Amino acid sequence: MKNVLVIYYSQSGQLESIAQNIAKPFLNSEEIQVTFHEIQLEQPFPFPWDKTSFFDAFPETFLQIPTALKPVPEEILNTKYDLILFHYQVWYLSPSIPINSFLKSDSGKKILNNTPVITISGSRNMWIMAQEKIKVLLQEANAELVGNVALVDRVGNLISVITIVEWMFSGVKKKYLGIFPLPGVSDKDIQESDKFGEVILSHFNQNKLNELQPRLVAIGGVKISPYLVTVDKTANKIFNKWSNLIYKNQKNRKKLLKLFYVYLFLAIWLISPIVYILHLITYPVKLKKIKKETQYYQGV
């Protein structure tokens, strides 16, 4: 009997649904024992979010400062797993605080140590640099990253900003004003995500996890937008300055967070369209670099 651990953190329930669907093929196998572990905080973040809490989470999220978690059950801690399906979401271009906290915890490191891991993210659209940070944390935990699946909101960048924000602040996944598309990863993509589980299970049973990632890419597991890669990298540099400024000036934290909110609003609605136009203009010149980056980010 092989042991597979499914780890996730989910506020809205979206990532939990993804985890359940990807695990379906494993659950149908009589030769595999599947265990689910939901990461839980000692002091949970609110959902739906309020504006103050949402922006107050920014500095610690980006700087990857962990917080206290509820204990992992002893049964999980004392079991050696043959594979871990690790589901995470992106906050402020970084792994969410619960995910980051787990990866840095003693319990997390014990569970992940010397174990094959497949990362599965559910995000608005920018996950590239968050995945790079996840890679570092997995290396520090002595885990072996063997696969990655990135599920994203398929609608346009600016439209998804409107729909996701409405969802996060209302707590209800609906068509905003009755005209906007549903926010988040589409129900179709969530329901069909069991196809990734089938491919993972096949390679797992054949002991060929080292050959897994190209197959996941072939069936749509990782799609790269060169424009969003550029935005992600640029925004990470800017977020680094803002997060350090706010975190190191606690007396002025509230004022600085209000300034950050204004900056973020302007960056999304004024700067990002300009960046997109510049990306289109320079695309032919950067084609070779883009192809190289795409190949790298689709891998593990």
N, C-alpha and C positions, 0 to 999 in steps of 0.2 A: 504494500500500500504506500503510495506516494502522498506527500503533504504539500498542499498549495495554500498560501495565505493571500487573501485579498484585503488590501489596506486602502482606506479612503477617508476623506473628510468632506462633508457636504452640508451646506446650510439650506439650499433651496430644494435639495433632493435630486438635482440633475446628475451629479457625479455618482450618487448612489445607484441611480437607474443604469448609468453606463457600466458601473462595476458589476451589477447583477446580470446585465445582458452579455457582457464579455465573458463572464464566468459560466454561462449556461452550458457550453460544451463540457466543461470540467465537472459541473454538477451532475451531468448525465453519465459520467464515467464511473463504473463500479470499482475501478482500481485507484481512484484518487479521492482523498479526503480534503474537502475544501473548507477553510475557515475564514470568516469575515471579521475584520477588526475596524471599527469606526473610531478614528482619533477624536478624543473629546478633551475640551479644555476645562481647567478648574473654574475659570471665569469666562463663560462663552461670550462670543461677540453677538450683538443683536441681529435678528433677521425677522422682518425687514430692517434694513439699516436706517438710522437717522443720519442726517447730514453731518452732524458733529462727530459722531462715532466713526463714520465712514472715512473722513479725512484725517481724524486723529490716529487712525491705524497706519497711515502712510509712512512715517519715519521708521518705526520699528519693523514694518514689513520690508521696506527696501534695504535697510541695514541688516536684515536677517537676525534680529534680536529675538531669541526664543522666550516663550512664556510657559507657565506651569501647565502640565497635562494631567488628566486623570490616569491612574496606574493602568498599565497593560495587564490583562488577566494572566495569572501564573501559568495557566495551561499553554498559552501562546508563548510566553517567555521560555518555557521549558521544552518546547518542541523545535526540532530542527526541520526547517522547510526546504523542500526541493526546488521551489519556485515562489517568487512573490510578485503579485500583480499590484503595482503601486500607483494609485490614482491621486492626482493632485490638481488644484486649480491655481490660476495666476492672479495675484493681487499686486497692483502697481509694478508690473513687469518683473515680479519676483515670485518665488514660491510663497503661498499663503503662510501666515504666521503659524497656524496649527501644523502644517506640513513641515515647515522649517524647524519647528520645535521638536517634532517627532524625530526627524533625521539627526538632530544634534543631541538628543537625549541618550542616556545610557541604555535604556530599554530598546530604543530604536536601533542603536548600533549593535546591540547583542543579537537582535532578530535578523538584521541585515548581513551580519558578518559572514563572509565566504558563501554568499547565496546569490543565485541568478535572479536578477530583477528586471521586470518590464515596466517602464513608466507609461502611464496613460493620463493625458491631460485633457481637461475640458475648459476652454477659455473663449473670450470674445474673439480675439484673432492673433494677438501678439504673445507668443509663448517661447520664441527662440532663445532669448537671453535667460529666461527663467529656467529653461531646460539645461542651459550651460551651468547655471548655479546648482541645479539638482545633480548634475554629473559630478561636480566637485564634492558635494556632500555625500554622495554614494561612495566615491573613492575614499573619503575620510572614514567611512563606515566599513570599508573593506568589502563592499558589495560588488557584484559583477553585473554591469548593465548590458543586457543582451538584446533589448528591443525597446522601441518607442512608438507610441501611437498618439497623434495630436488631433483631437476633435475640436472644431471651432464653429463659431457662428458664421454662416456663409454669406450673409448680407453685406452690403457696403460698409466701409469703415465708419463714416459719419452717422449713417442710419443706425448702426448697431450701438453707437454711443447713446443715442436717444432711448432705444428699446431696453438696453441693459440697465441703464440708470433707473428707468421707470420700474423695472422688475425688482432691482435691488432695494428701492425705496418704498415700493408698495407691497412686495412679498408675493405678488400674484403674476403668474406667467400668462399674459394675455396680449392681444393686439392693441397696442396703445392707440387711443382715439378711434379704434375700430378700423384703422387704415394701415397702420404700420405692421410689418411682419412680426411673428412671434419672436421673442428674444431667445438668445442662447443657442446651443447645439440643437438642430432640428430634431423633432420627434422621429422622423424617418432615419436620420443618422444614428440616433440612439438605439432604435429598434433593430437596425441592421448591423450594429456593432458586434453582434455575436459572430460575424464572419471573421473578425480578428481573433476571437477566442478559438474558433475552429482551426485557424492556421497556427496559432500558438500551441494549441493542444497537440496537433500533428507533429510539430517540430519537437515538442517536449517529450512525447512518447518515443520518438526516434532518436532522442539524445542529440538533436541537431540544432540546438538553440543558437549556436554560433553562425548558423545560416539563415536565421529568422528574419532579420531586418529588411533585406532586399525584398522578401516576399510580402511583408507588411506594407512596404512602399508601393509595391506593384498593385495592391488592391485598395490603394487610397488612404493608407494609414498616416502618411505625412505629406502634406502639400505645402510648398514654400512660395511665399510672395516676396520677391526681391525688394519691393517697395517697403513692405512692413518690416523686413529685416533691417533696412536702413533706418526707419523710424524707431524701431526697438533699440538699436545701438545708440542712436543719437539721444533718445529720451533717457536711456540709462545714465549717460554722462551728466545730463541735466538733473535727473532725479538724485544722483549721488550728491550733488552740491546742495540741493534743497533739503534732502533728508538730514545731512550732517549739520546744516545751518539750524534747522528746527530742533534736532535732538540735542545739540550742544547749547542751545539757548532756551532752556525750559521756562525761564521767567517770561519770555516773550512768545511762548509756544502758540498760544491762541491767535495772536496777531499774525505771526508768521504763517500759520496754517491758512488763515484767511487770504493772505497774499498768494500763497501757493494755489489756492482754489482759483483765484483770478487768473494767475499765470496759466494754469491748466486749461481753463476755459478758452483763453486766447490761443494757446498752443494747438488745441484741438480744432477750433473753428477758423483760425486765421493762418497759423503757421503750417499745419499739416497739408492743406491744399497747395501751398507754395512748394513744399517739399515734394509733393507728388508731381507737380509740373516739372520741377528740376530733375526728378528721377526719370521722367519720360524723355527729357532732352538728352540726358547723359547715358541713357540705357545702351545705345549702340557702342559707346566707348568702353563701357564697363561689362560688356557681355561675357568676356572670358572670365573675369572675376566673379560674376554672378553665377555662372555655371559651376565654378569651383566651390563657391559657398553653398550652393544648392545641394551639391553632392555631399558636402560635409554635414550640413544640418539635417539631411534625410537619414544619415547614418547614426551610429551610436558611439 
